[in-house]
Amino acid sequence: MRAAYLWCPAYPLEDAGHCQRTVRAARQLTDAAGYSLIVSPELAHVAGRGCWHPAEMRIHDLIAGLECELLIAARGGYGCLDLVETILAWPRASAPRLVGYSDLTVLHALWWRRRWGETLYGYMPGVDAGERSRHSTVELLRGAGMVRNAVSDPEVVVLHRGAAKGMLFAACLRVLAGLVGTPAMPDLEGCILAIEDIDERPYRIDRDLQQLARSGGLRGVAGLVCGAFPSEAPPGYAGTTAHAIIQEWAARLKIPAVFGLPFGHAADPLTLPCGRSAALACQADGWSLTVNPASDEGSGRS
């Protein structure tokens, strides 16, 4: 049976109870998807909130996990930048599939650059999730396609009309913008870009999009799928909204765009593939995001 490796590339788990819950949730996923679970020995090295383990420990753990068929990040946080050089220097032409979100954007970008095939932006067993998160992850691991539209996600709104086809790439906006000018920044030309984040003020969202656009990072992006960007406005705030800022950017880029898809830092988030072909259609009377089955195109990018 294929092996899945559960590890912490960024923040560690917080205590023994958190570790036990995470292993149980990971095992539910791997049992359903047809993998045997290997738990990293470093997973039990818990730490307080906001801590991260030494880079050497996490690099060693990464190398162990690269021997498996699937890498599952227990949680996000901060720390994936420490792994960049190891991944860029890895001598093999292929790597395991990767599952995780948030700071894992760094690793999704590196897999994309290395042309290592499809990764999954979503489900982390150390973060509370529900059936939608687990089900979408299992289905994608099995190679199934996905269709989301106004029926499945009535809260999603169209920001700019049009249609686009291309490889889907999902990312945390703040982390993606932080890769500009580094060897980890992915080439997004021709892709449908899915971006999300949490607790970011509207001006920060605009700043990150400015950084990406002015550096050429958004050149050739075919479509835009956005999360809801949940955040709490400060008292007396009278400024713009994330919705309005991204709508302006979609019009500026002249690409179809939707806002409010529940992925990434959302409650019970959908998992989205990075490196699988998709189509986005945005009209006045509705929208749809269609992700093709993996069997239609082989595995990921080529």
C-alpha positions as CSV (number, residue, x, y, z in Angstrom):
1,M,0.0,0.0,0.0
2,R,1.1,3.5,-0.7
3,A,2.6,5.4,2.3
4,A,1.6,8.8,3.6
5,Y,3.9,10.7,5.9
6,L,2.4,13.0,8.5
7,W,4.8,15.8,9.5
8,C,5.1,19.4,10.7
9,P,6.9,21.6,8.2
10,A,6.0,24.8,10.0
11,Y,4.5,25.3,13.5
12,P,4.6,22.2,15.7
13,L,1.5,20.8,17.5
14,E,0.8,22.4,20.9
15,D,0.4,19.5,23.3
16,A,-0.1,15.8,23.5
17,G,-3.8,16.0,23.1
18,H,-3.4,18.0,19.9
19,C,-1.0,15.4,18.6
20,Q,-3.4,12.6,19.3
21,R,-6.3,14.3,17.6
22,T,-4.2,15.1,14.6
23,V,-3.0,11.5,14.2
24,R,-6.7,10.3,14.4
25,A,-7.8,12.8,11.8
26,A,-4.9,12.0,9.5
27,R,-5.7,8.3,9.8
28,Q,-9.3,8.9,8.8
29,L,-8.1,10.6,5.7
30,T,-5.5,8.0,4.7
31,D,-7.8,5.1,5.4
32,A,-10.4,6.6,3.1
33,A,-7.9,7.4,0.4
34,G,-6.1,4.1,0.4
35,Y,-2.8,5.0,2.0
36,S,-1.0,3.6,5.0
37,L,-0.1,6.3,7.6
38,I,3.5,6.9,8.8
39,V,3.7,9.4,11.7
40,S,6.9,11.4,11.8
41,P,8.8,10.8,15.1
42,E,9.2,14.6,15.3
43,L,5.4,15.1,15.6
44,A,5.5,14.3,19.3
45,H,7.9,17.2,19.9
46,V,5.2,19.6,20.8
47,A,5.7,23.3,21.7
48,G,3.7,26.3,22.8
49,R,1.7,28.5,20.6
50,G,3.8,30.6,18.2
51,C,6.9,28.4,18.4
52,W,8.6,26.6,15.6
53,H,11.2,23.9,15.7
54,P,14.8,24.3,14.4
55,A,15.2,24.3,10.6
56,E,17.6,21.3,10.8
57,M,14.9,19.2,12.4
58,R,12.3,20.0,9.8
59,I,14.7,19.6,6.9
60,H,15.6,16.1,8.2
61,D,11.9,15.3,8.5
62,L,11.2,16.5,5.0
63,I,13.9,14.3,3.6
64,A,12.3,11.3,5.4
65,G,8.9,12.2,4.0
66,L,10.1,12.5,0.4
67,E,10.6,8.8,0.4
68,C,6.8,8.3,0.7
69,E,4.0,8.7,-1.8
70,L,2.1,11.4,0.1
71,L,3.1,14.2,2.4
72,I,0.5,15.5,4.8
73,A,1.2,18.7,6.7
74,A,-0.2,18.5,10.3
75,R,-0.7,22.3,10.3
76,G,0.6,25.5,8.9
77,G,2.0,28.5,10.7
78,Y,5.5,29.7,9.9
79,G,8.6,28.0,8.8
80,C,8.3,26.6,5.3
81,L,10.8,29.1,3.9
82,D,13.6,27.2,5.8
83,L,12.9,24.2,3.4
84,V,13.4,26.1,0.1
85,E,17.0,25.3,-0.6
86,T,16.6,21.6,0.3
87,I,13.7,21.2,-2.1
88,L,15.4,23.1,-4.9
89,A,18.5,20.9,-4.5
90,W,16.6,17.6,-4.3
91,P,18.1,15.5,-7.0
92,R,15.1,13.5,-8.0
93,A,12.7,14.4,-10.9
94,S,9.6,13.5,-8.9
95,A,8.2,13.8,-5.4
96,P,5.2,12.8,-3.3
97,R,1.9,14.5,-3.6
98,L,1.6,17.3,-1.0
99,V,-1.4,18.3,1.1
100,G,-1.6,21.5,3.2
101,Y,-2.5,25.2,3.0
102,S,-1.5,28.6,4.5
103,D,2.3,28.7,4.9
104,L,2.4,25.5,2.7
105,T,2.0,27.9,-0.2
106,V,5.8,28.0,-0.2
107,L,6.0,24.3,-0.8
108,H,3.2,24.2,-3.4
109,A,5.1,26.9,-5.3
110,L,8.3,24.8,-5.2
111,W,6.5,21.7,-6.4
112,W,5.1,23.8,-9.2
113,R,8.5,25.2,-10.1
114,R,10.1,21.7,-10.0
115,R,7.3,20.3,-12.1
116,W,6.7,17.6,-9.5
117,G,3.1,17.1,-10.3
118,E,-0.2,17.9,-8.6
119,T,-0.4,19.1,-5.0
120,L,-3.5,19.7,-2.9
121,Y,-4.1,23.0,-1.2
122,G,-6.3,22.1,1.8
123,Y,-7.0,19.7,4.6
124,M,-4.5,19.7,7.5
125,P,-5.5,17.2,10.3
126,G,-4.1,19.5,13.0
127,V,-6.7,22.1,12.2
128,D,-10.4,21.5,12.9
129,A,-12.3,20.6,9.8
130,G,-15.5,18.9,8.7
131,E,-16.9,16.5,6.1
132,R,-16.5,18.9,3.2
133,S,-12.8,19.3,3.8
134,R,-12.2,15.5,4.2
135,H,-14.5,14.5,1.3
136,S,-13.0,17.0,-1.2
137,T,-9.5,15.9,-0.3
138,V,-10.2,12.2,-0.6
139,E,-12.0,12.6,-3.9
140,L,-9.0,14.6,-5.3
141,L,-6.6,12.0,-4.1
142,R,-8.6,9.4,-5.9
143,G,-8.3,11.5,-9.1
144,A,-12.0,12.7,-9.2
145,G,-12.9,16.0,-10.7
146,M,-14.8,18.8,-8.9
147,V,-17.6,21.2,-9.9
148,R,-18.5,24.2,-7.8
149,N,-21.2,26.7,-8.8
150,A,-24.0,28.9,-7.5
151,V,-25.9,25.8,-6.4
152,S,-23.1,24.3,-4.3
153,D,-21.8,27.6,-3.0
154,P,-24.6,30.3,-3.1
155,E,-22.5,32.7,-1.1
156,V,-20.0,33.1,-3.9
157,V,-20.4,36.2,-6.0
158,V,-19.1,37.1,-9.5
159,L,-16.6,40.0,-9.5
160,H,-15.9,40.2,-13.2
161,R,-17.5,38.3,-16.1
162,G,-15.7,36.1,-18.6
163,A,-14.4,32.6,-19.0
164,A,-10.9,31.1,-18.6
165,K,-9.2,27.7,-18.8
166,G,-5.8,26.8,-17.4
167,M,-4.0,25.0,-14.6
168,L,-5.4,25.8,-11.2
169,F,-2.9,27.1,-8.6
170,A,-4.1,27.9,-5.0
171,A,-2.3,30.0,-2.5
172,C,-2.4,32.2,0.6
173,L,-2.0,35.7,-0.7
174,R,0.3,37.1,1.9
175,V,2.7,34.1,1.6
176,L,2.6,34.2,-2.2
177,A,3.5,37.9,-2.3
178,G,6.4,37.2,0.1
179,L,7.9,34.9,-2.5
180,V,8.3,37.7,-5.1
181,G,12.0,38.0,-6.0
182,T,13.0,34.6,-4.6
183,P,13.7,31.3,-6.3
184,A,10.4,29.9,-5.0
185,M,8.2,32.3,-6.8
186,P,6.0,30.3,-9.3
187,D,5.4,31.3,-12.9
188,L,1.6,31.7,-13.0
189,E,1.2,32.6,-16.6
190,G,-1.9,31.0,-18.1
191,C,-3.2,29.7,-14.8
192,I,-6.4,30.2,-12.8
193,L,-5.2,31.6,-9.6
194,A,-7.1,30.9,-6.4
195,I,-6.1,33.2,-3.5
196,E,-7.3,33.4,0.1
197,D,-6.1,34.7,3.5
198,I,-7.4,35.6,7.0
199,D,-7.1,38.6,9.3
200,E,-5.7,40.8,6.6
201,R,-6.8,44.5,6.4
202,P,-8.0,45.6,3.0
203,Y,-4.9,47.8,2.5
204,R,-2.7,44.7,3.0
205,I,-4.6,42.8,0.4
206,D,-4.1,45.6,-2.0
207,R,-0.5,45.9,-1.1
208,D,0.1,42.2,-1.8
209,L,-1.7,42.4,-5.1
210,Q,0.3,45.5,-6.0
211,Q,3.5,43.6,-5.2
212,L,2.6,40.7,-7.3
213,A,1.4,42.8,-10.2
214,R,4.3,45.2,-10.3
215,S,6.8,42.4,-10.1
216,G,5.2,40.6,-13.1
217,G,3.9,37.8,-10.9
218,L,0.3,38.2,-12.2
219,R,1.3,38.5,-15.8
220,G,-0.8,36.2,-17.9
221,V,-3.1,35.0,-15.1
222,A,-6.2,33.8,-16.8
223,G,-8.8,33.9,-14.0
224,L,-9.2,34.6,-10.3
225,V,-10.9,32.5,-7.6
226,C,-11.0,34.2,-4.2
227,G,-11.9,33.2,-0.7
228,A,-13.9,35.5,1.5
229,F,-10.8,37.0,3.3
230,P,-12.5,37.1,6.7
231,S,-11.2,39.8,9.1
232,E,-12.5,42.0,11.8
233,A,-12.6,45.7,11.0
234,P,-11.3,48.0,13.8
235,P,-13.8,50.3,15.6
236,G,-14.9,53.2,13.4
237,Y,-13.4,51.8,10.2
238,A,-14.9,53.6,7.2
239,G,-12.6,52.3,4.4
240,T,-13.0,49.9,1.6
241,T,-13.5,46.1,1.7
242,A,-11.6,43.1,0.5
243,H,-14.4,42.4,-1.9
244,A,-14.2,45.9,-3.5
245,I,-10.4,45.8,-3.8
246,I,-10.3,42.4,-5.5
247,Q,-13.2,43.4,-7.8
248,E,-11.1,46.4,-8.9
249,W,-8.1,44.2,-9.5
250,A,-10.2,41.7,-11.6
251,A,-11.4,44.6,-13.7
252,R,-7.9,46.0,-14.1
253,L,-6.5,42.6,-15.1
254,K,-9.6,42.0,-17.3
255,I,-10.1,38.4,-16.1
256,P,-13.1,36.5,-14.8
257,A,-13.2,36.4,-11.0
258,V,-15.4,35.2,-8.2
259,F,-15.3,36.0,-4.5
260,G,-16.2,33.9,-1.4
261,L,-15.3,30.3,-2.2
262,P,-14.7,28.5,1.1
263,F,-11.2,27.2,0.9
264,G,-8.0,27.7,2.8
265,H,-8.7,29.7,6.1
266,A,-12.4,29.0,5.9
267,A,-14.6,26.9,8.1
268,D,-14.6,23.3,6.9
269,P,-12.6,24.4,3.8
270,L,-12.7,22.8,0.3
271,T,-9.4,21.4,-0.9
272,L,-8.3,22.6,-4.3
273,P,-5.7,21.0,-6.5
274,C,-2.6,22.9,-7.7
275,G,-1.5,21.6,-11.1
276,R,-4.7,20.3,-12.5
277,S,-6.6,21.8,-15.4
278,A,-9.7,23.8,-14.7
279,A,-12.3,26.1,-16.3
280,L,-13.8,29.2,-14.7
281,A,-17.0,30.7,-16.1
282,C,-18.5,33.9,-14.7
283,Q,-21.7,35.3,-16.1
284,A,-24.4,37.7,-14.8
285,D,-26.7,34.7,-14.0
286,G,-24.2,32.5,-12.4
287,W,-20.7,31.0,-12.3
288,S,-18.9,27.7,-12.2
289,L,-15.5,26.3,-11.4
290,T,-14.9,22.9,-13.1
291,V,-11.8,20.9,-12.1
292,N,-11.0,18.1,-14.5
293,P,-10.5,14.5,-13.3
294,A,-6.8,13.7,-13.0
295,S,-7.3,10.8,-15.4
296,D,-8.1,13.3,-18.2
297,E,-4.5,14.6,-18.2
298,G,-2.2,12.4,-16.4
299,S,-0.6,13.6,-13.1
300,G,-0.2,17.3,-12.7
301,R,2.0,19.5,-14.9
302,S,4.2,18.2,-17.6
